[in-house]
Each structure stands twice: as structure tokens, then as C-alpha cells.
């Protein structure tokens, strides 16, 4: 069974750093594009970052570029999001999600989601 | 940046048809995907590429896309369909994924 399990969230002070992890099961995550999407309390979904299956092509939302870094550990089938310079507006549940891929191509369609890990930035 | 506009809420009686619009500039030229998110749960893909359904999604869920509006249609609505629904596209110009603000579906 395909699944994603996030961890690493918690309470952090403004300006601090946190690393989120997402363990993939039932598939090889390096064959897929992988993403982070966040949802602030009571708000909608917001895309944060993407890493493509080559392992080095990445993309970021303007609000996190330069502060967040997405990476993957192929040996552990794990996706990471290193977050630094955290702000109150980064408070959200962070989901990892898998792109739908077919015939060797991947698309910006999220066919598998984890349950999310909450991040609270507050003093 | 590209913007997707959804009504905050839609209400429908059980057994009726719910239509949830998603507006965007020439959205008909993009592939639109729809997600269902029930309270306290992760999102679930219910329609992709405007009108295709993933395996396991009931035929009651369908989609269309033309001009400046994409629409998710839920036929024979059930109480279990109560959820927030989000449309989503990829903006080629910015290489950003864009979500609509979400629509809360209430089954009366």
C-alpha cells in the first residue's frame, strides 16, 4: 500500500529552524516528483515546494524561497524540508504529496498525500 | 501571479446536484484538478485533468473546463460528500502550483 508519513513538526520560536521529514512506503519516491503543501489554521491549501525525480531540480513558492530547502534521501526513501528564518505566518499543517506520474512523465497533480505534521511558530 | 477564484460555500439538498465553480483567466487552456478535504483529514484527489477520475472515486464526481471557468459537479449528493473542495492548476509562467481558496460544500 502506498503511503506517506510526515514528522518533525512542533512549536518553534520566530527566527528558528526546523526540519520536516516524510517517509514514503509502497513505492520508490525517487521515481516521482515530491512536494510540500501547507495549510494555515482555518485557511486553504498553499503549495510550498517541489523536487523532481532527478533529485536536484526544485521549485519554491515566493514566500519561502531562500528560507526553505527541499531535499531527498534516496537510501531512506525520505523527503525533507529544511525550514529556517521561521515566521508566524509559516504556522500551518505541512503535507507531503506525490505527483501523478505516467509513461515516464510527471505532472502537477497530487495523487497521494500524507496526514500532515503541524508547525507552530510563536514566542 | 495566476489566481483561482472559488465561492466560499455551496449548499445542496441530498440527492440533488452540486456544482462548484473555479474561475481563472483562460483556465480552459489549463489542466484543472480537484481535491476533497473532509474535516481533520488530508486532501483527496477526486478529479484530474479537468474531467478524469482516479480509481475508486465514484462516477457521481465529474468535471468540466472551458473559457474562464472550470466546474466540479457532484451528482446525487450524499451526506458523506460534505467537505471542502479545492481546484488546482499549474501556472507555466511562474512554475508555481496554484490552489483556489476552497469551497465548503454543505448538504442540507
HADDOCK unambig.tbl for C-alpha pairs under 7 A between the chains (distance, minus, plus):
assign (segid A and resid 44 and name CA) (segid B and resid 101 and name CA) 5.53 0.50 0.50
assign (segid A and resid 44 and name CA) (segid B and resid 102 and name CA) 6.15 0.50 0.50
assign (segid A and resid 45 and name CA) (segid B and resid 99 and name CA) 6.40 0.50 0.50
assign (segid A and resid 46 and name CA) (segid B and resid 99 and name CA) 6.50 0.50 0.50
assign (segid A and resid 47 and name CA) (segid B and resid 97 and name CA) 5.97 0.50 0.50
assign (segid A and resid 47 and name CA) (segid B and resid 98 and name CA) 6.90 0.50 0.50
assign (segid A and resid 61 and name CA) (segid B and resid 96 and name CA) 6.72 0.50 0.50
assign (segid A and resid 108 and name CA) (segid B and resid 90 and name CA) 6.26 0.50 0.50
assign (segid A and resid 109 and name CA) (segid B and resid 33 and name CA) 6.75 0.50 0.50
assign (segid A and resid 110 and name CA) (segid B and resid 45 and name CA) 6.84 0.50 0.50
assign (segid A and resid 111 and name CA) (segid B and resid 45 and name CA) 5.92 0.50 0.50
assign (segid A and resid 113 and name CA) (segid B and resid 42 and name CA) 6.53 0.50 0.50
assign (segid A and resid 113 and name CA) (segid B and resid 43 and name CA) 6.85 0.50 0.50
assign (segid A and resid 114 and name CA) (segid B and resid 42 and name CA) 6.74 0.50 0.50
assign (segid A and resid 115 and name CA) (segid B and resid 41 and name CA) 6.82 0.50 0.50
assign (segid A and resid 115 and name CA) (segid B and resid 42 and name CA) 5.34 0.50 0.50
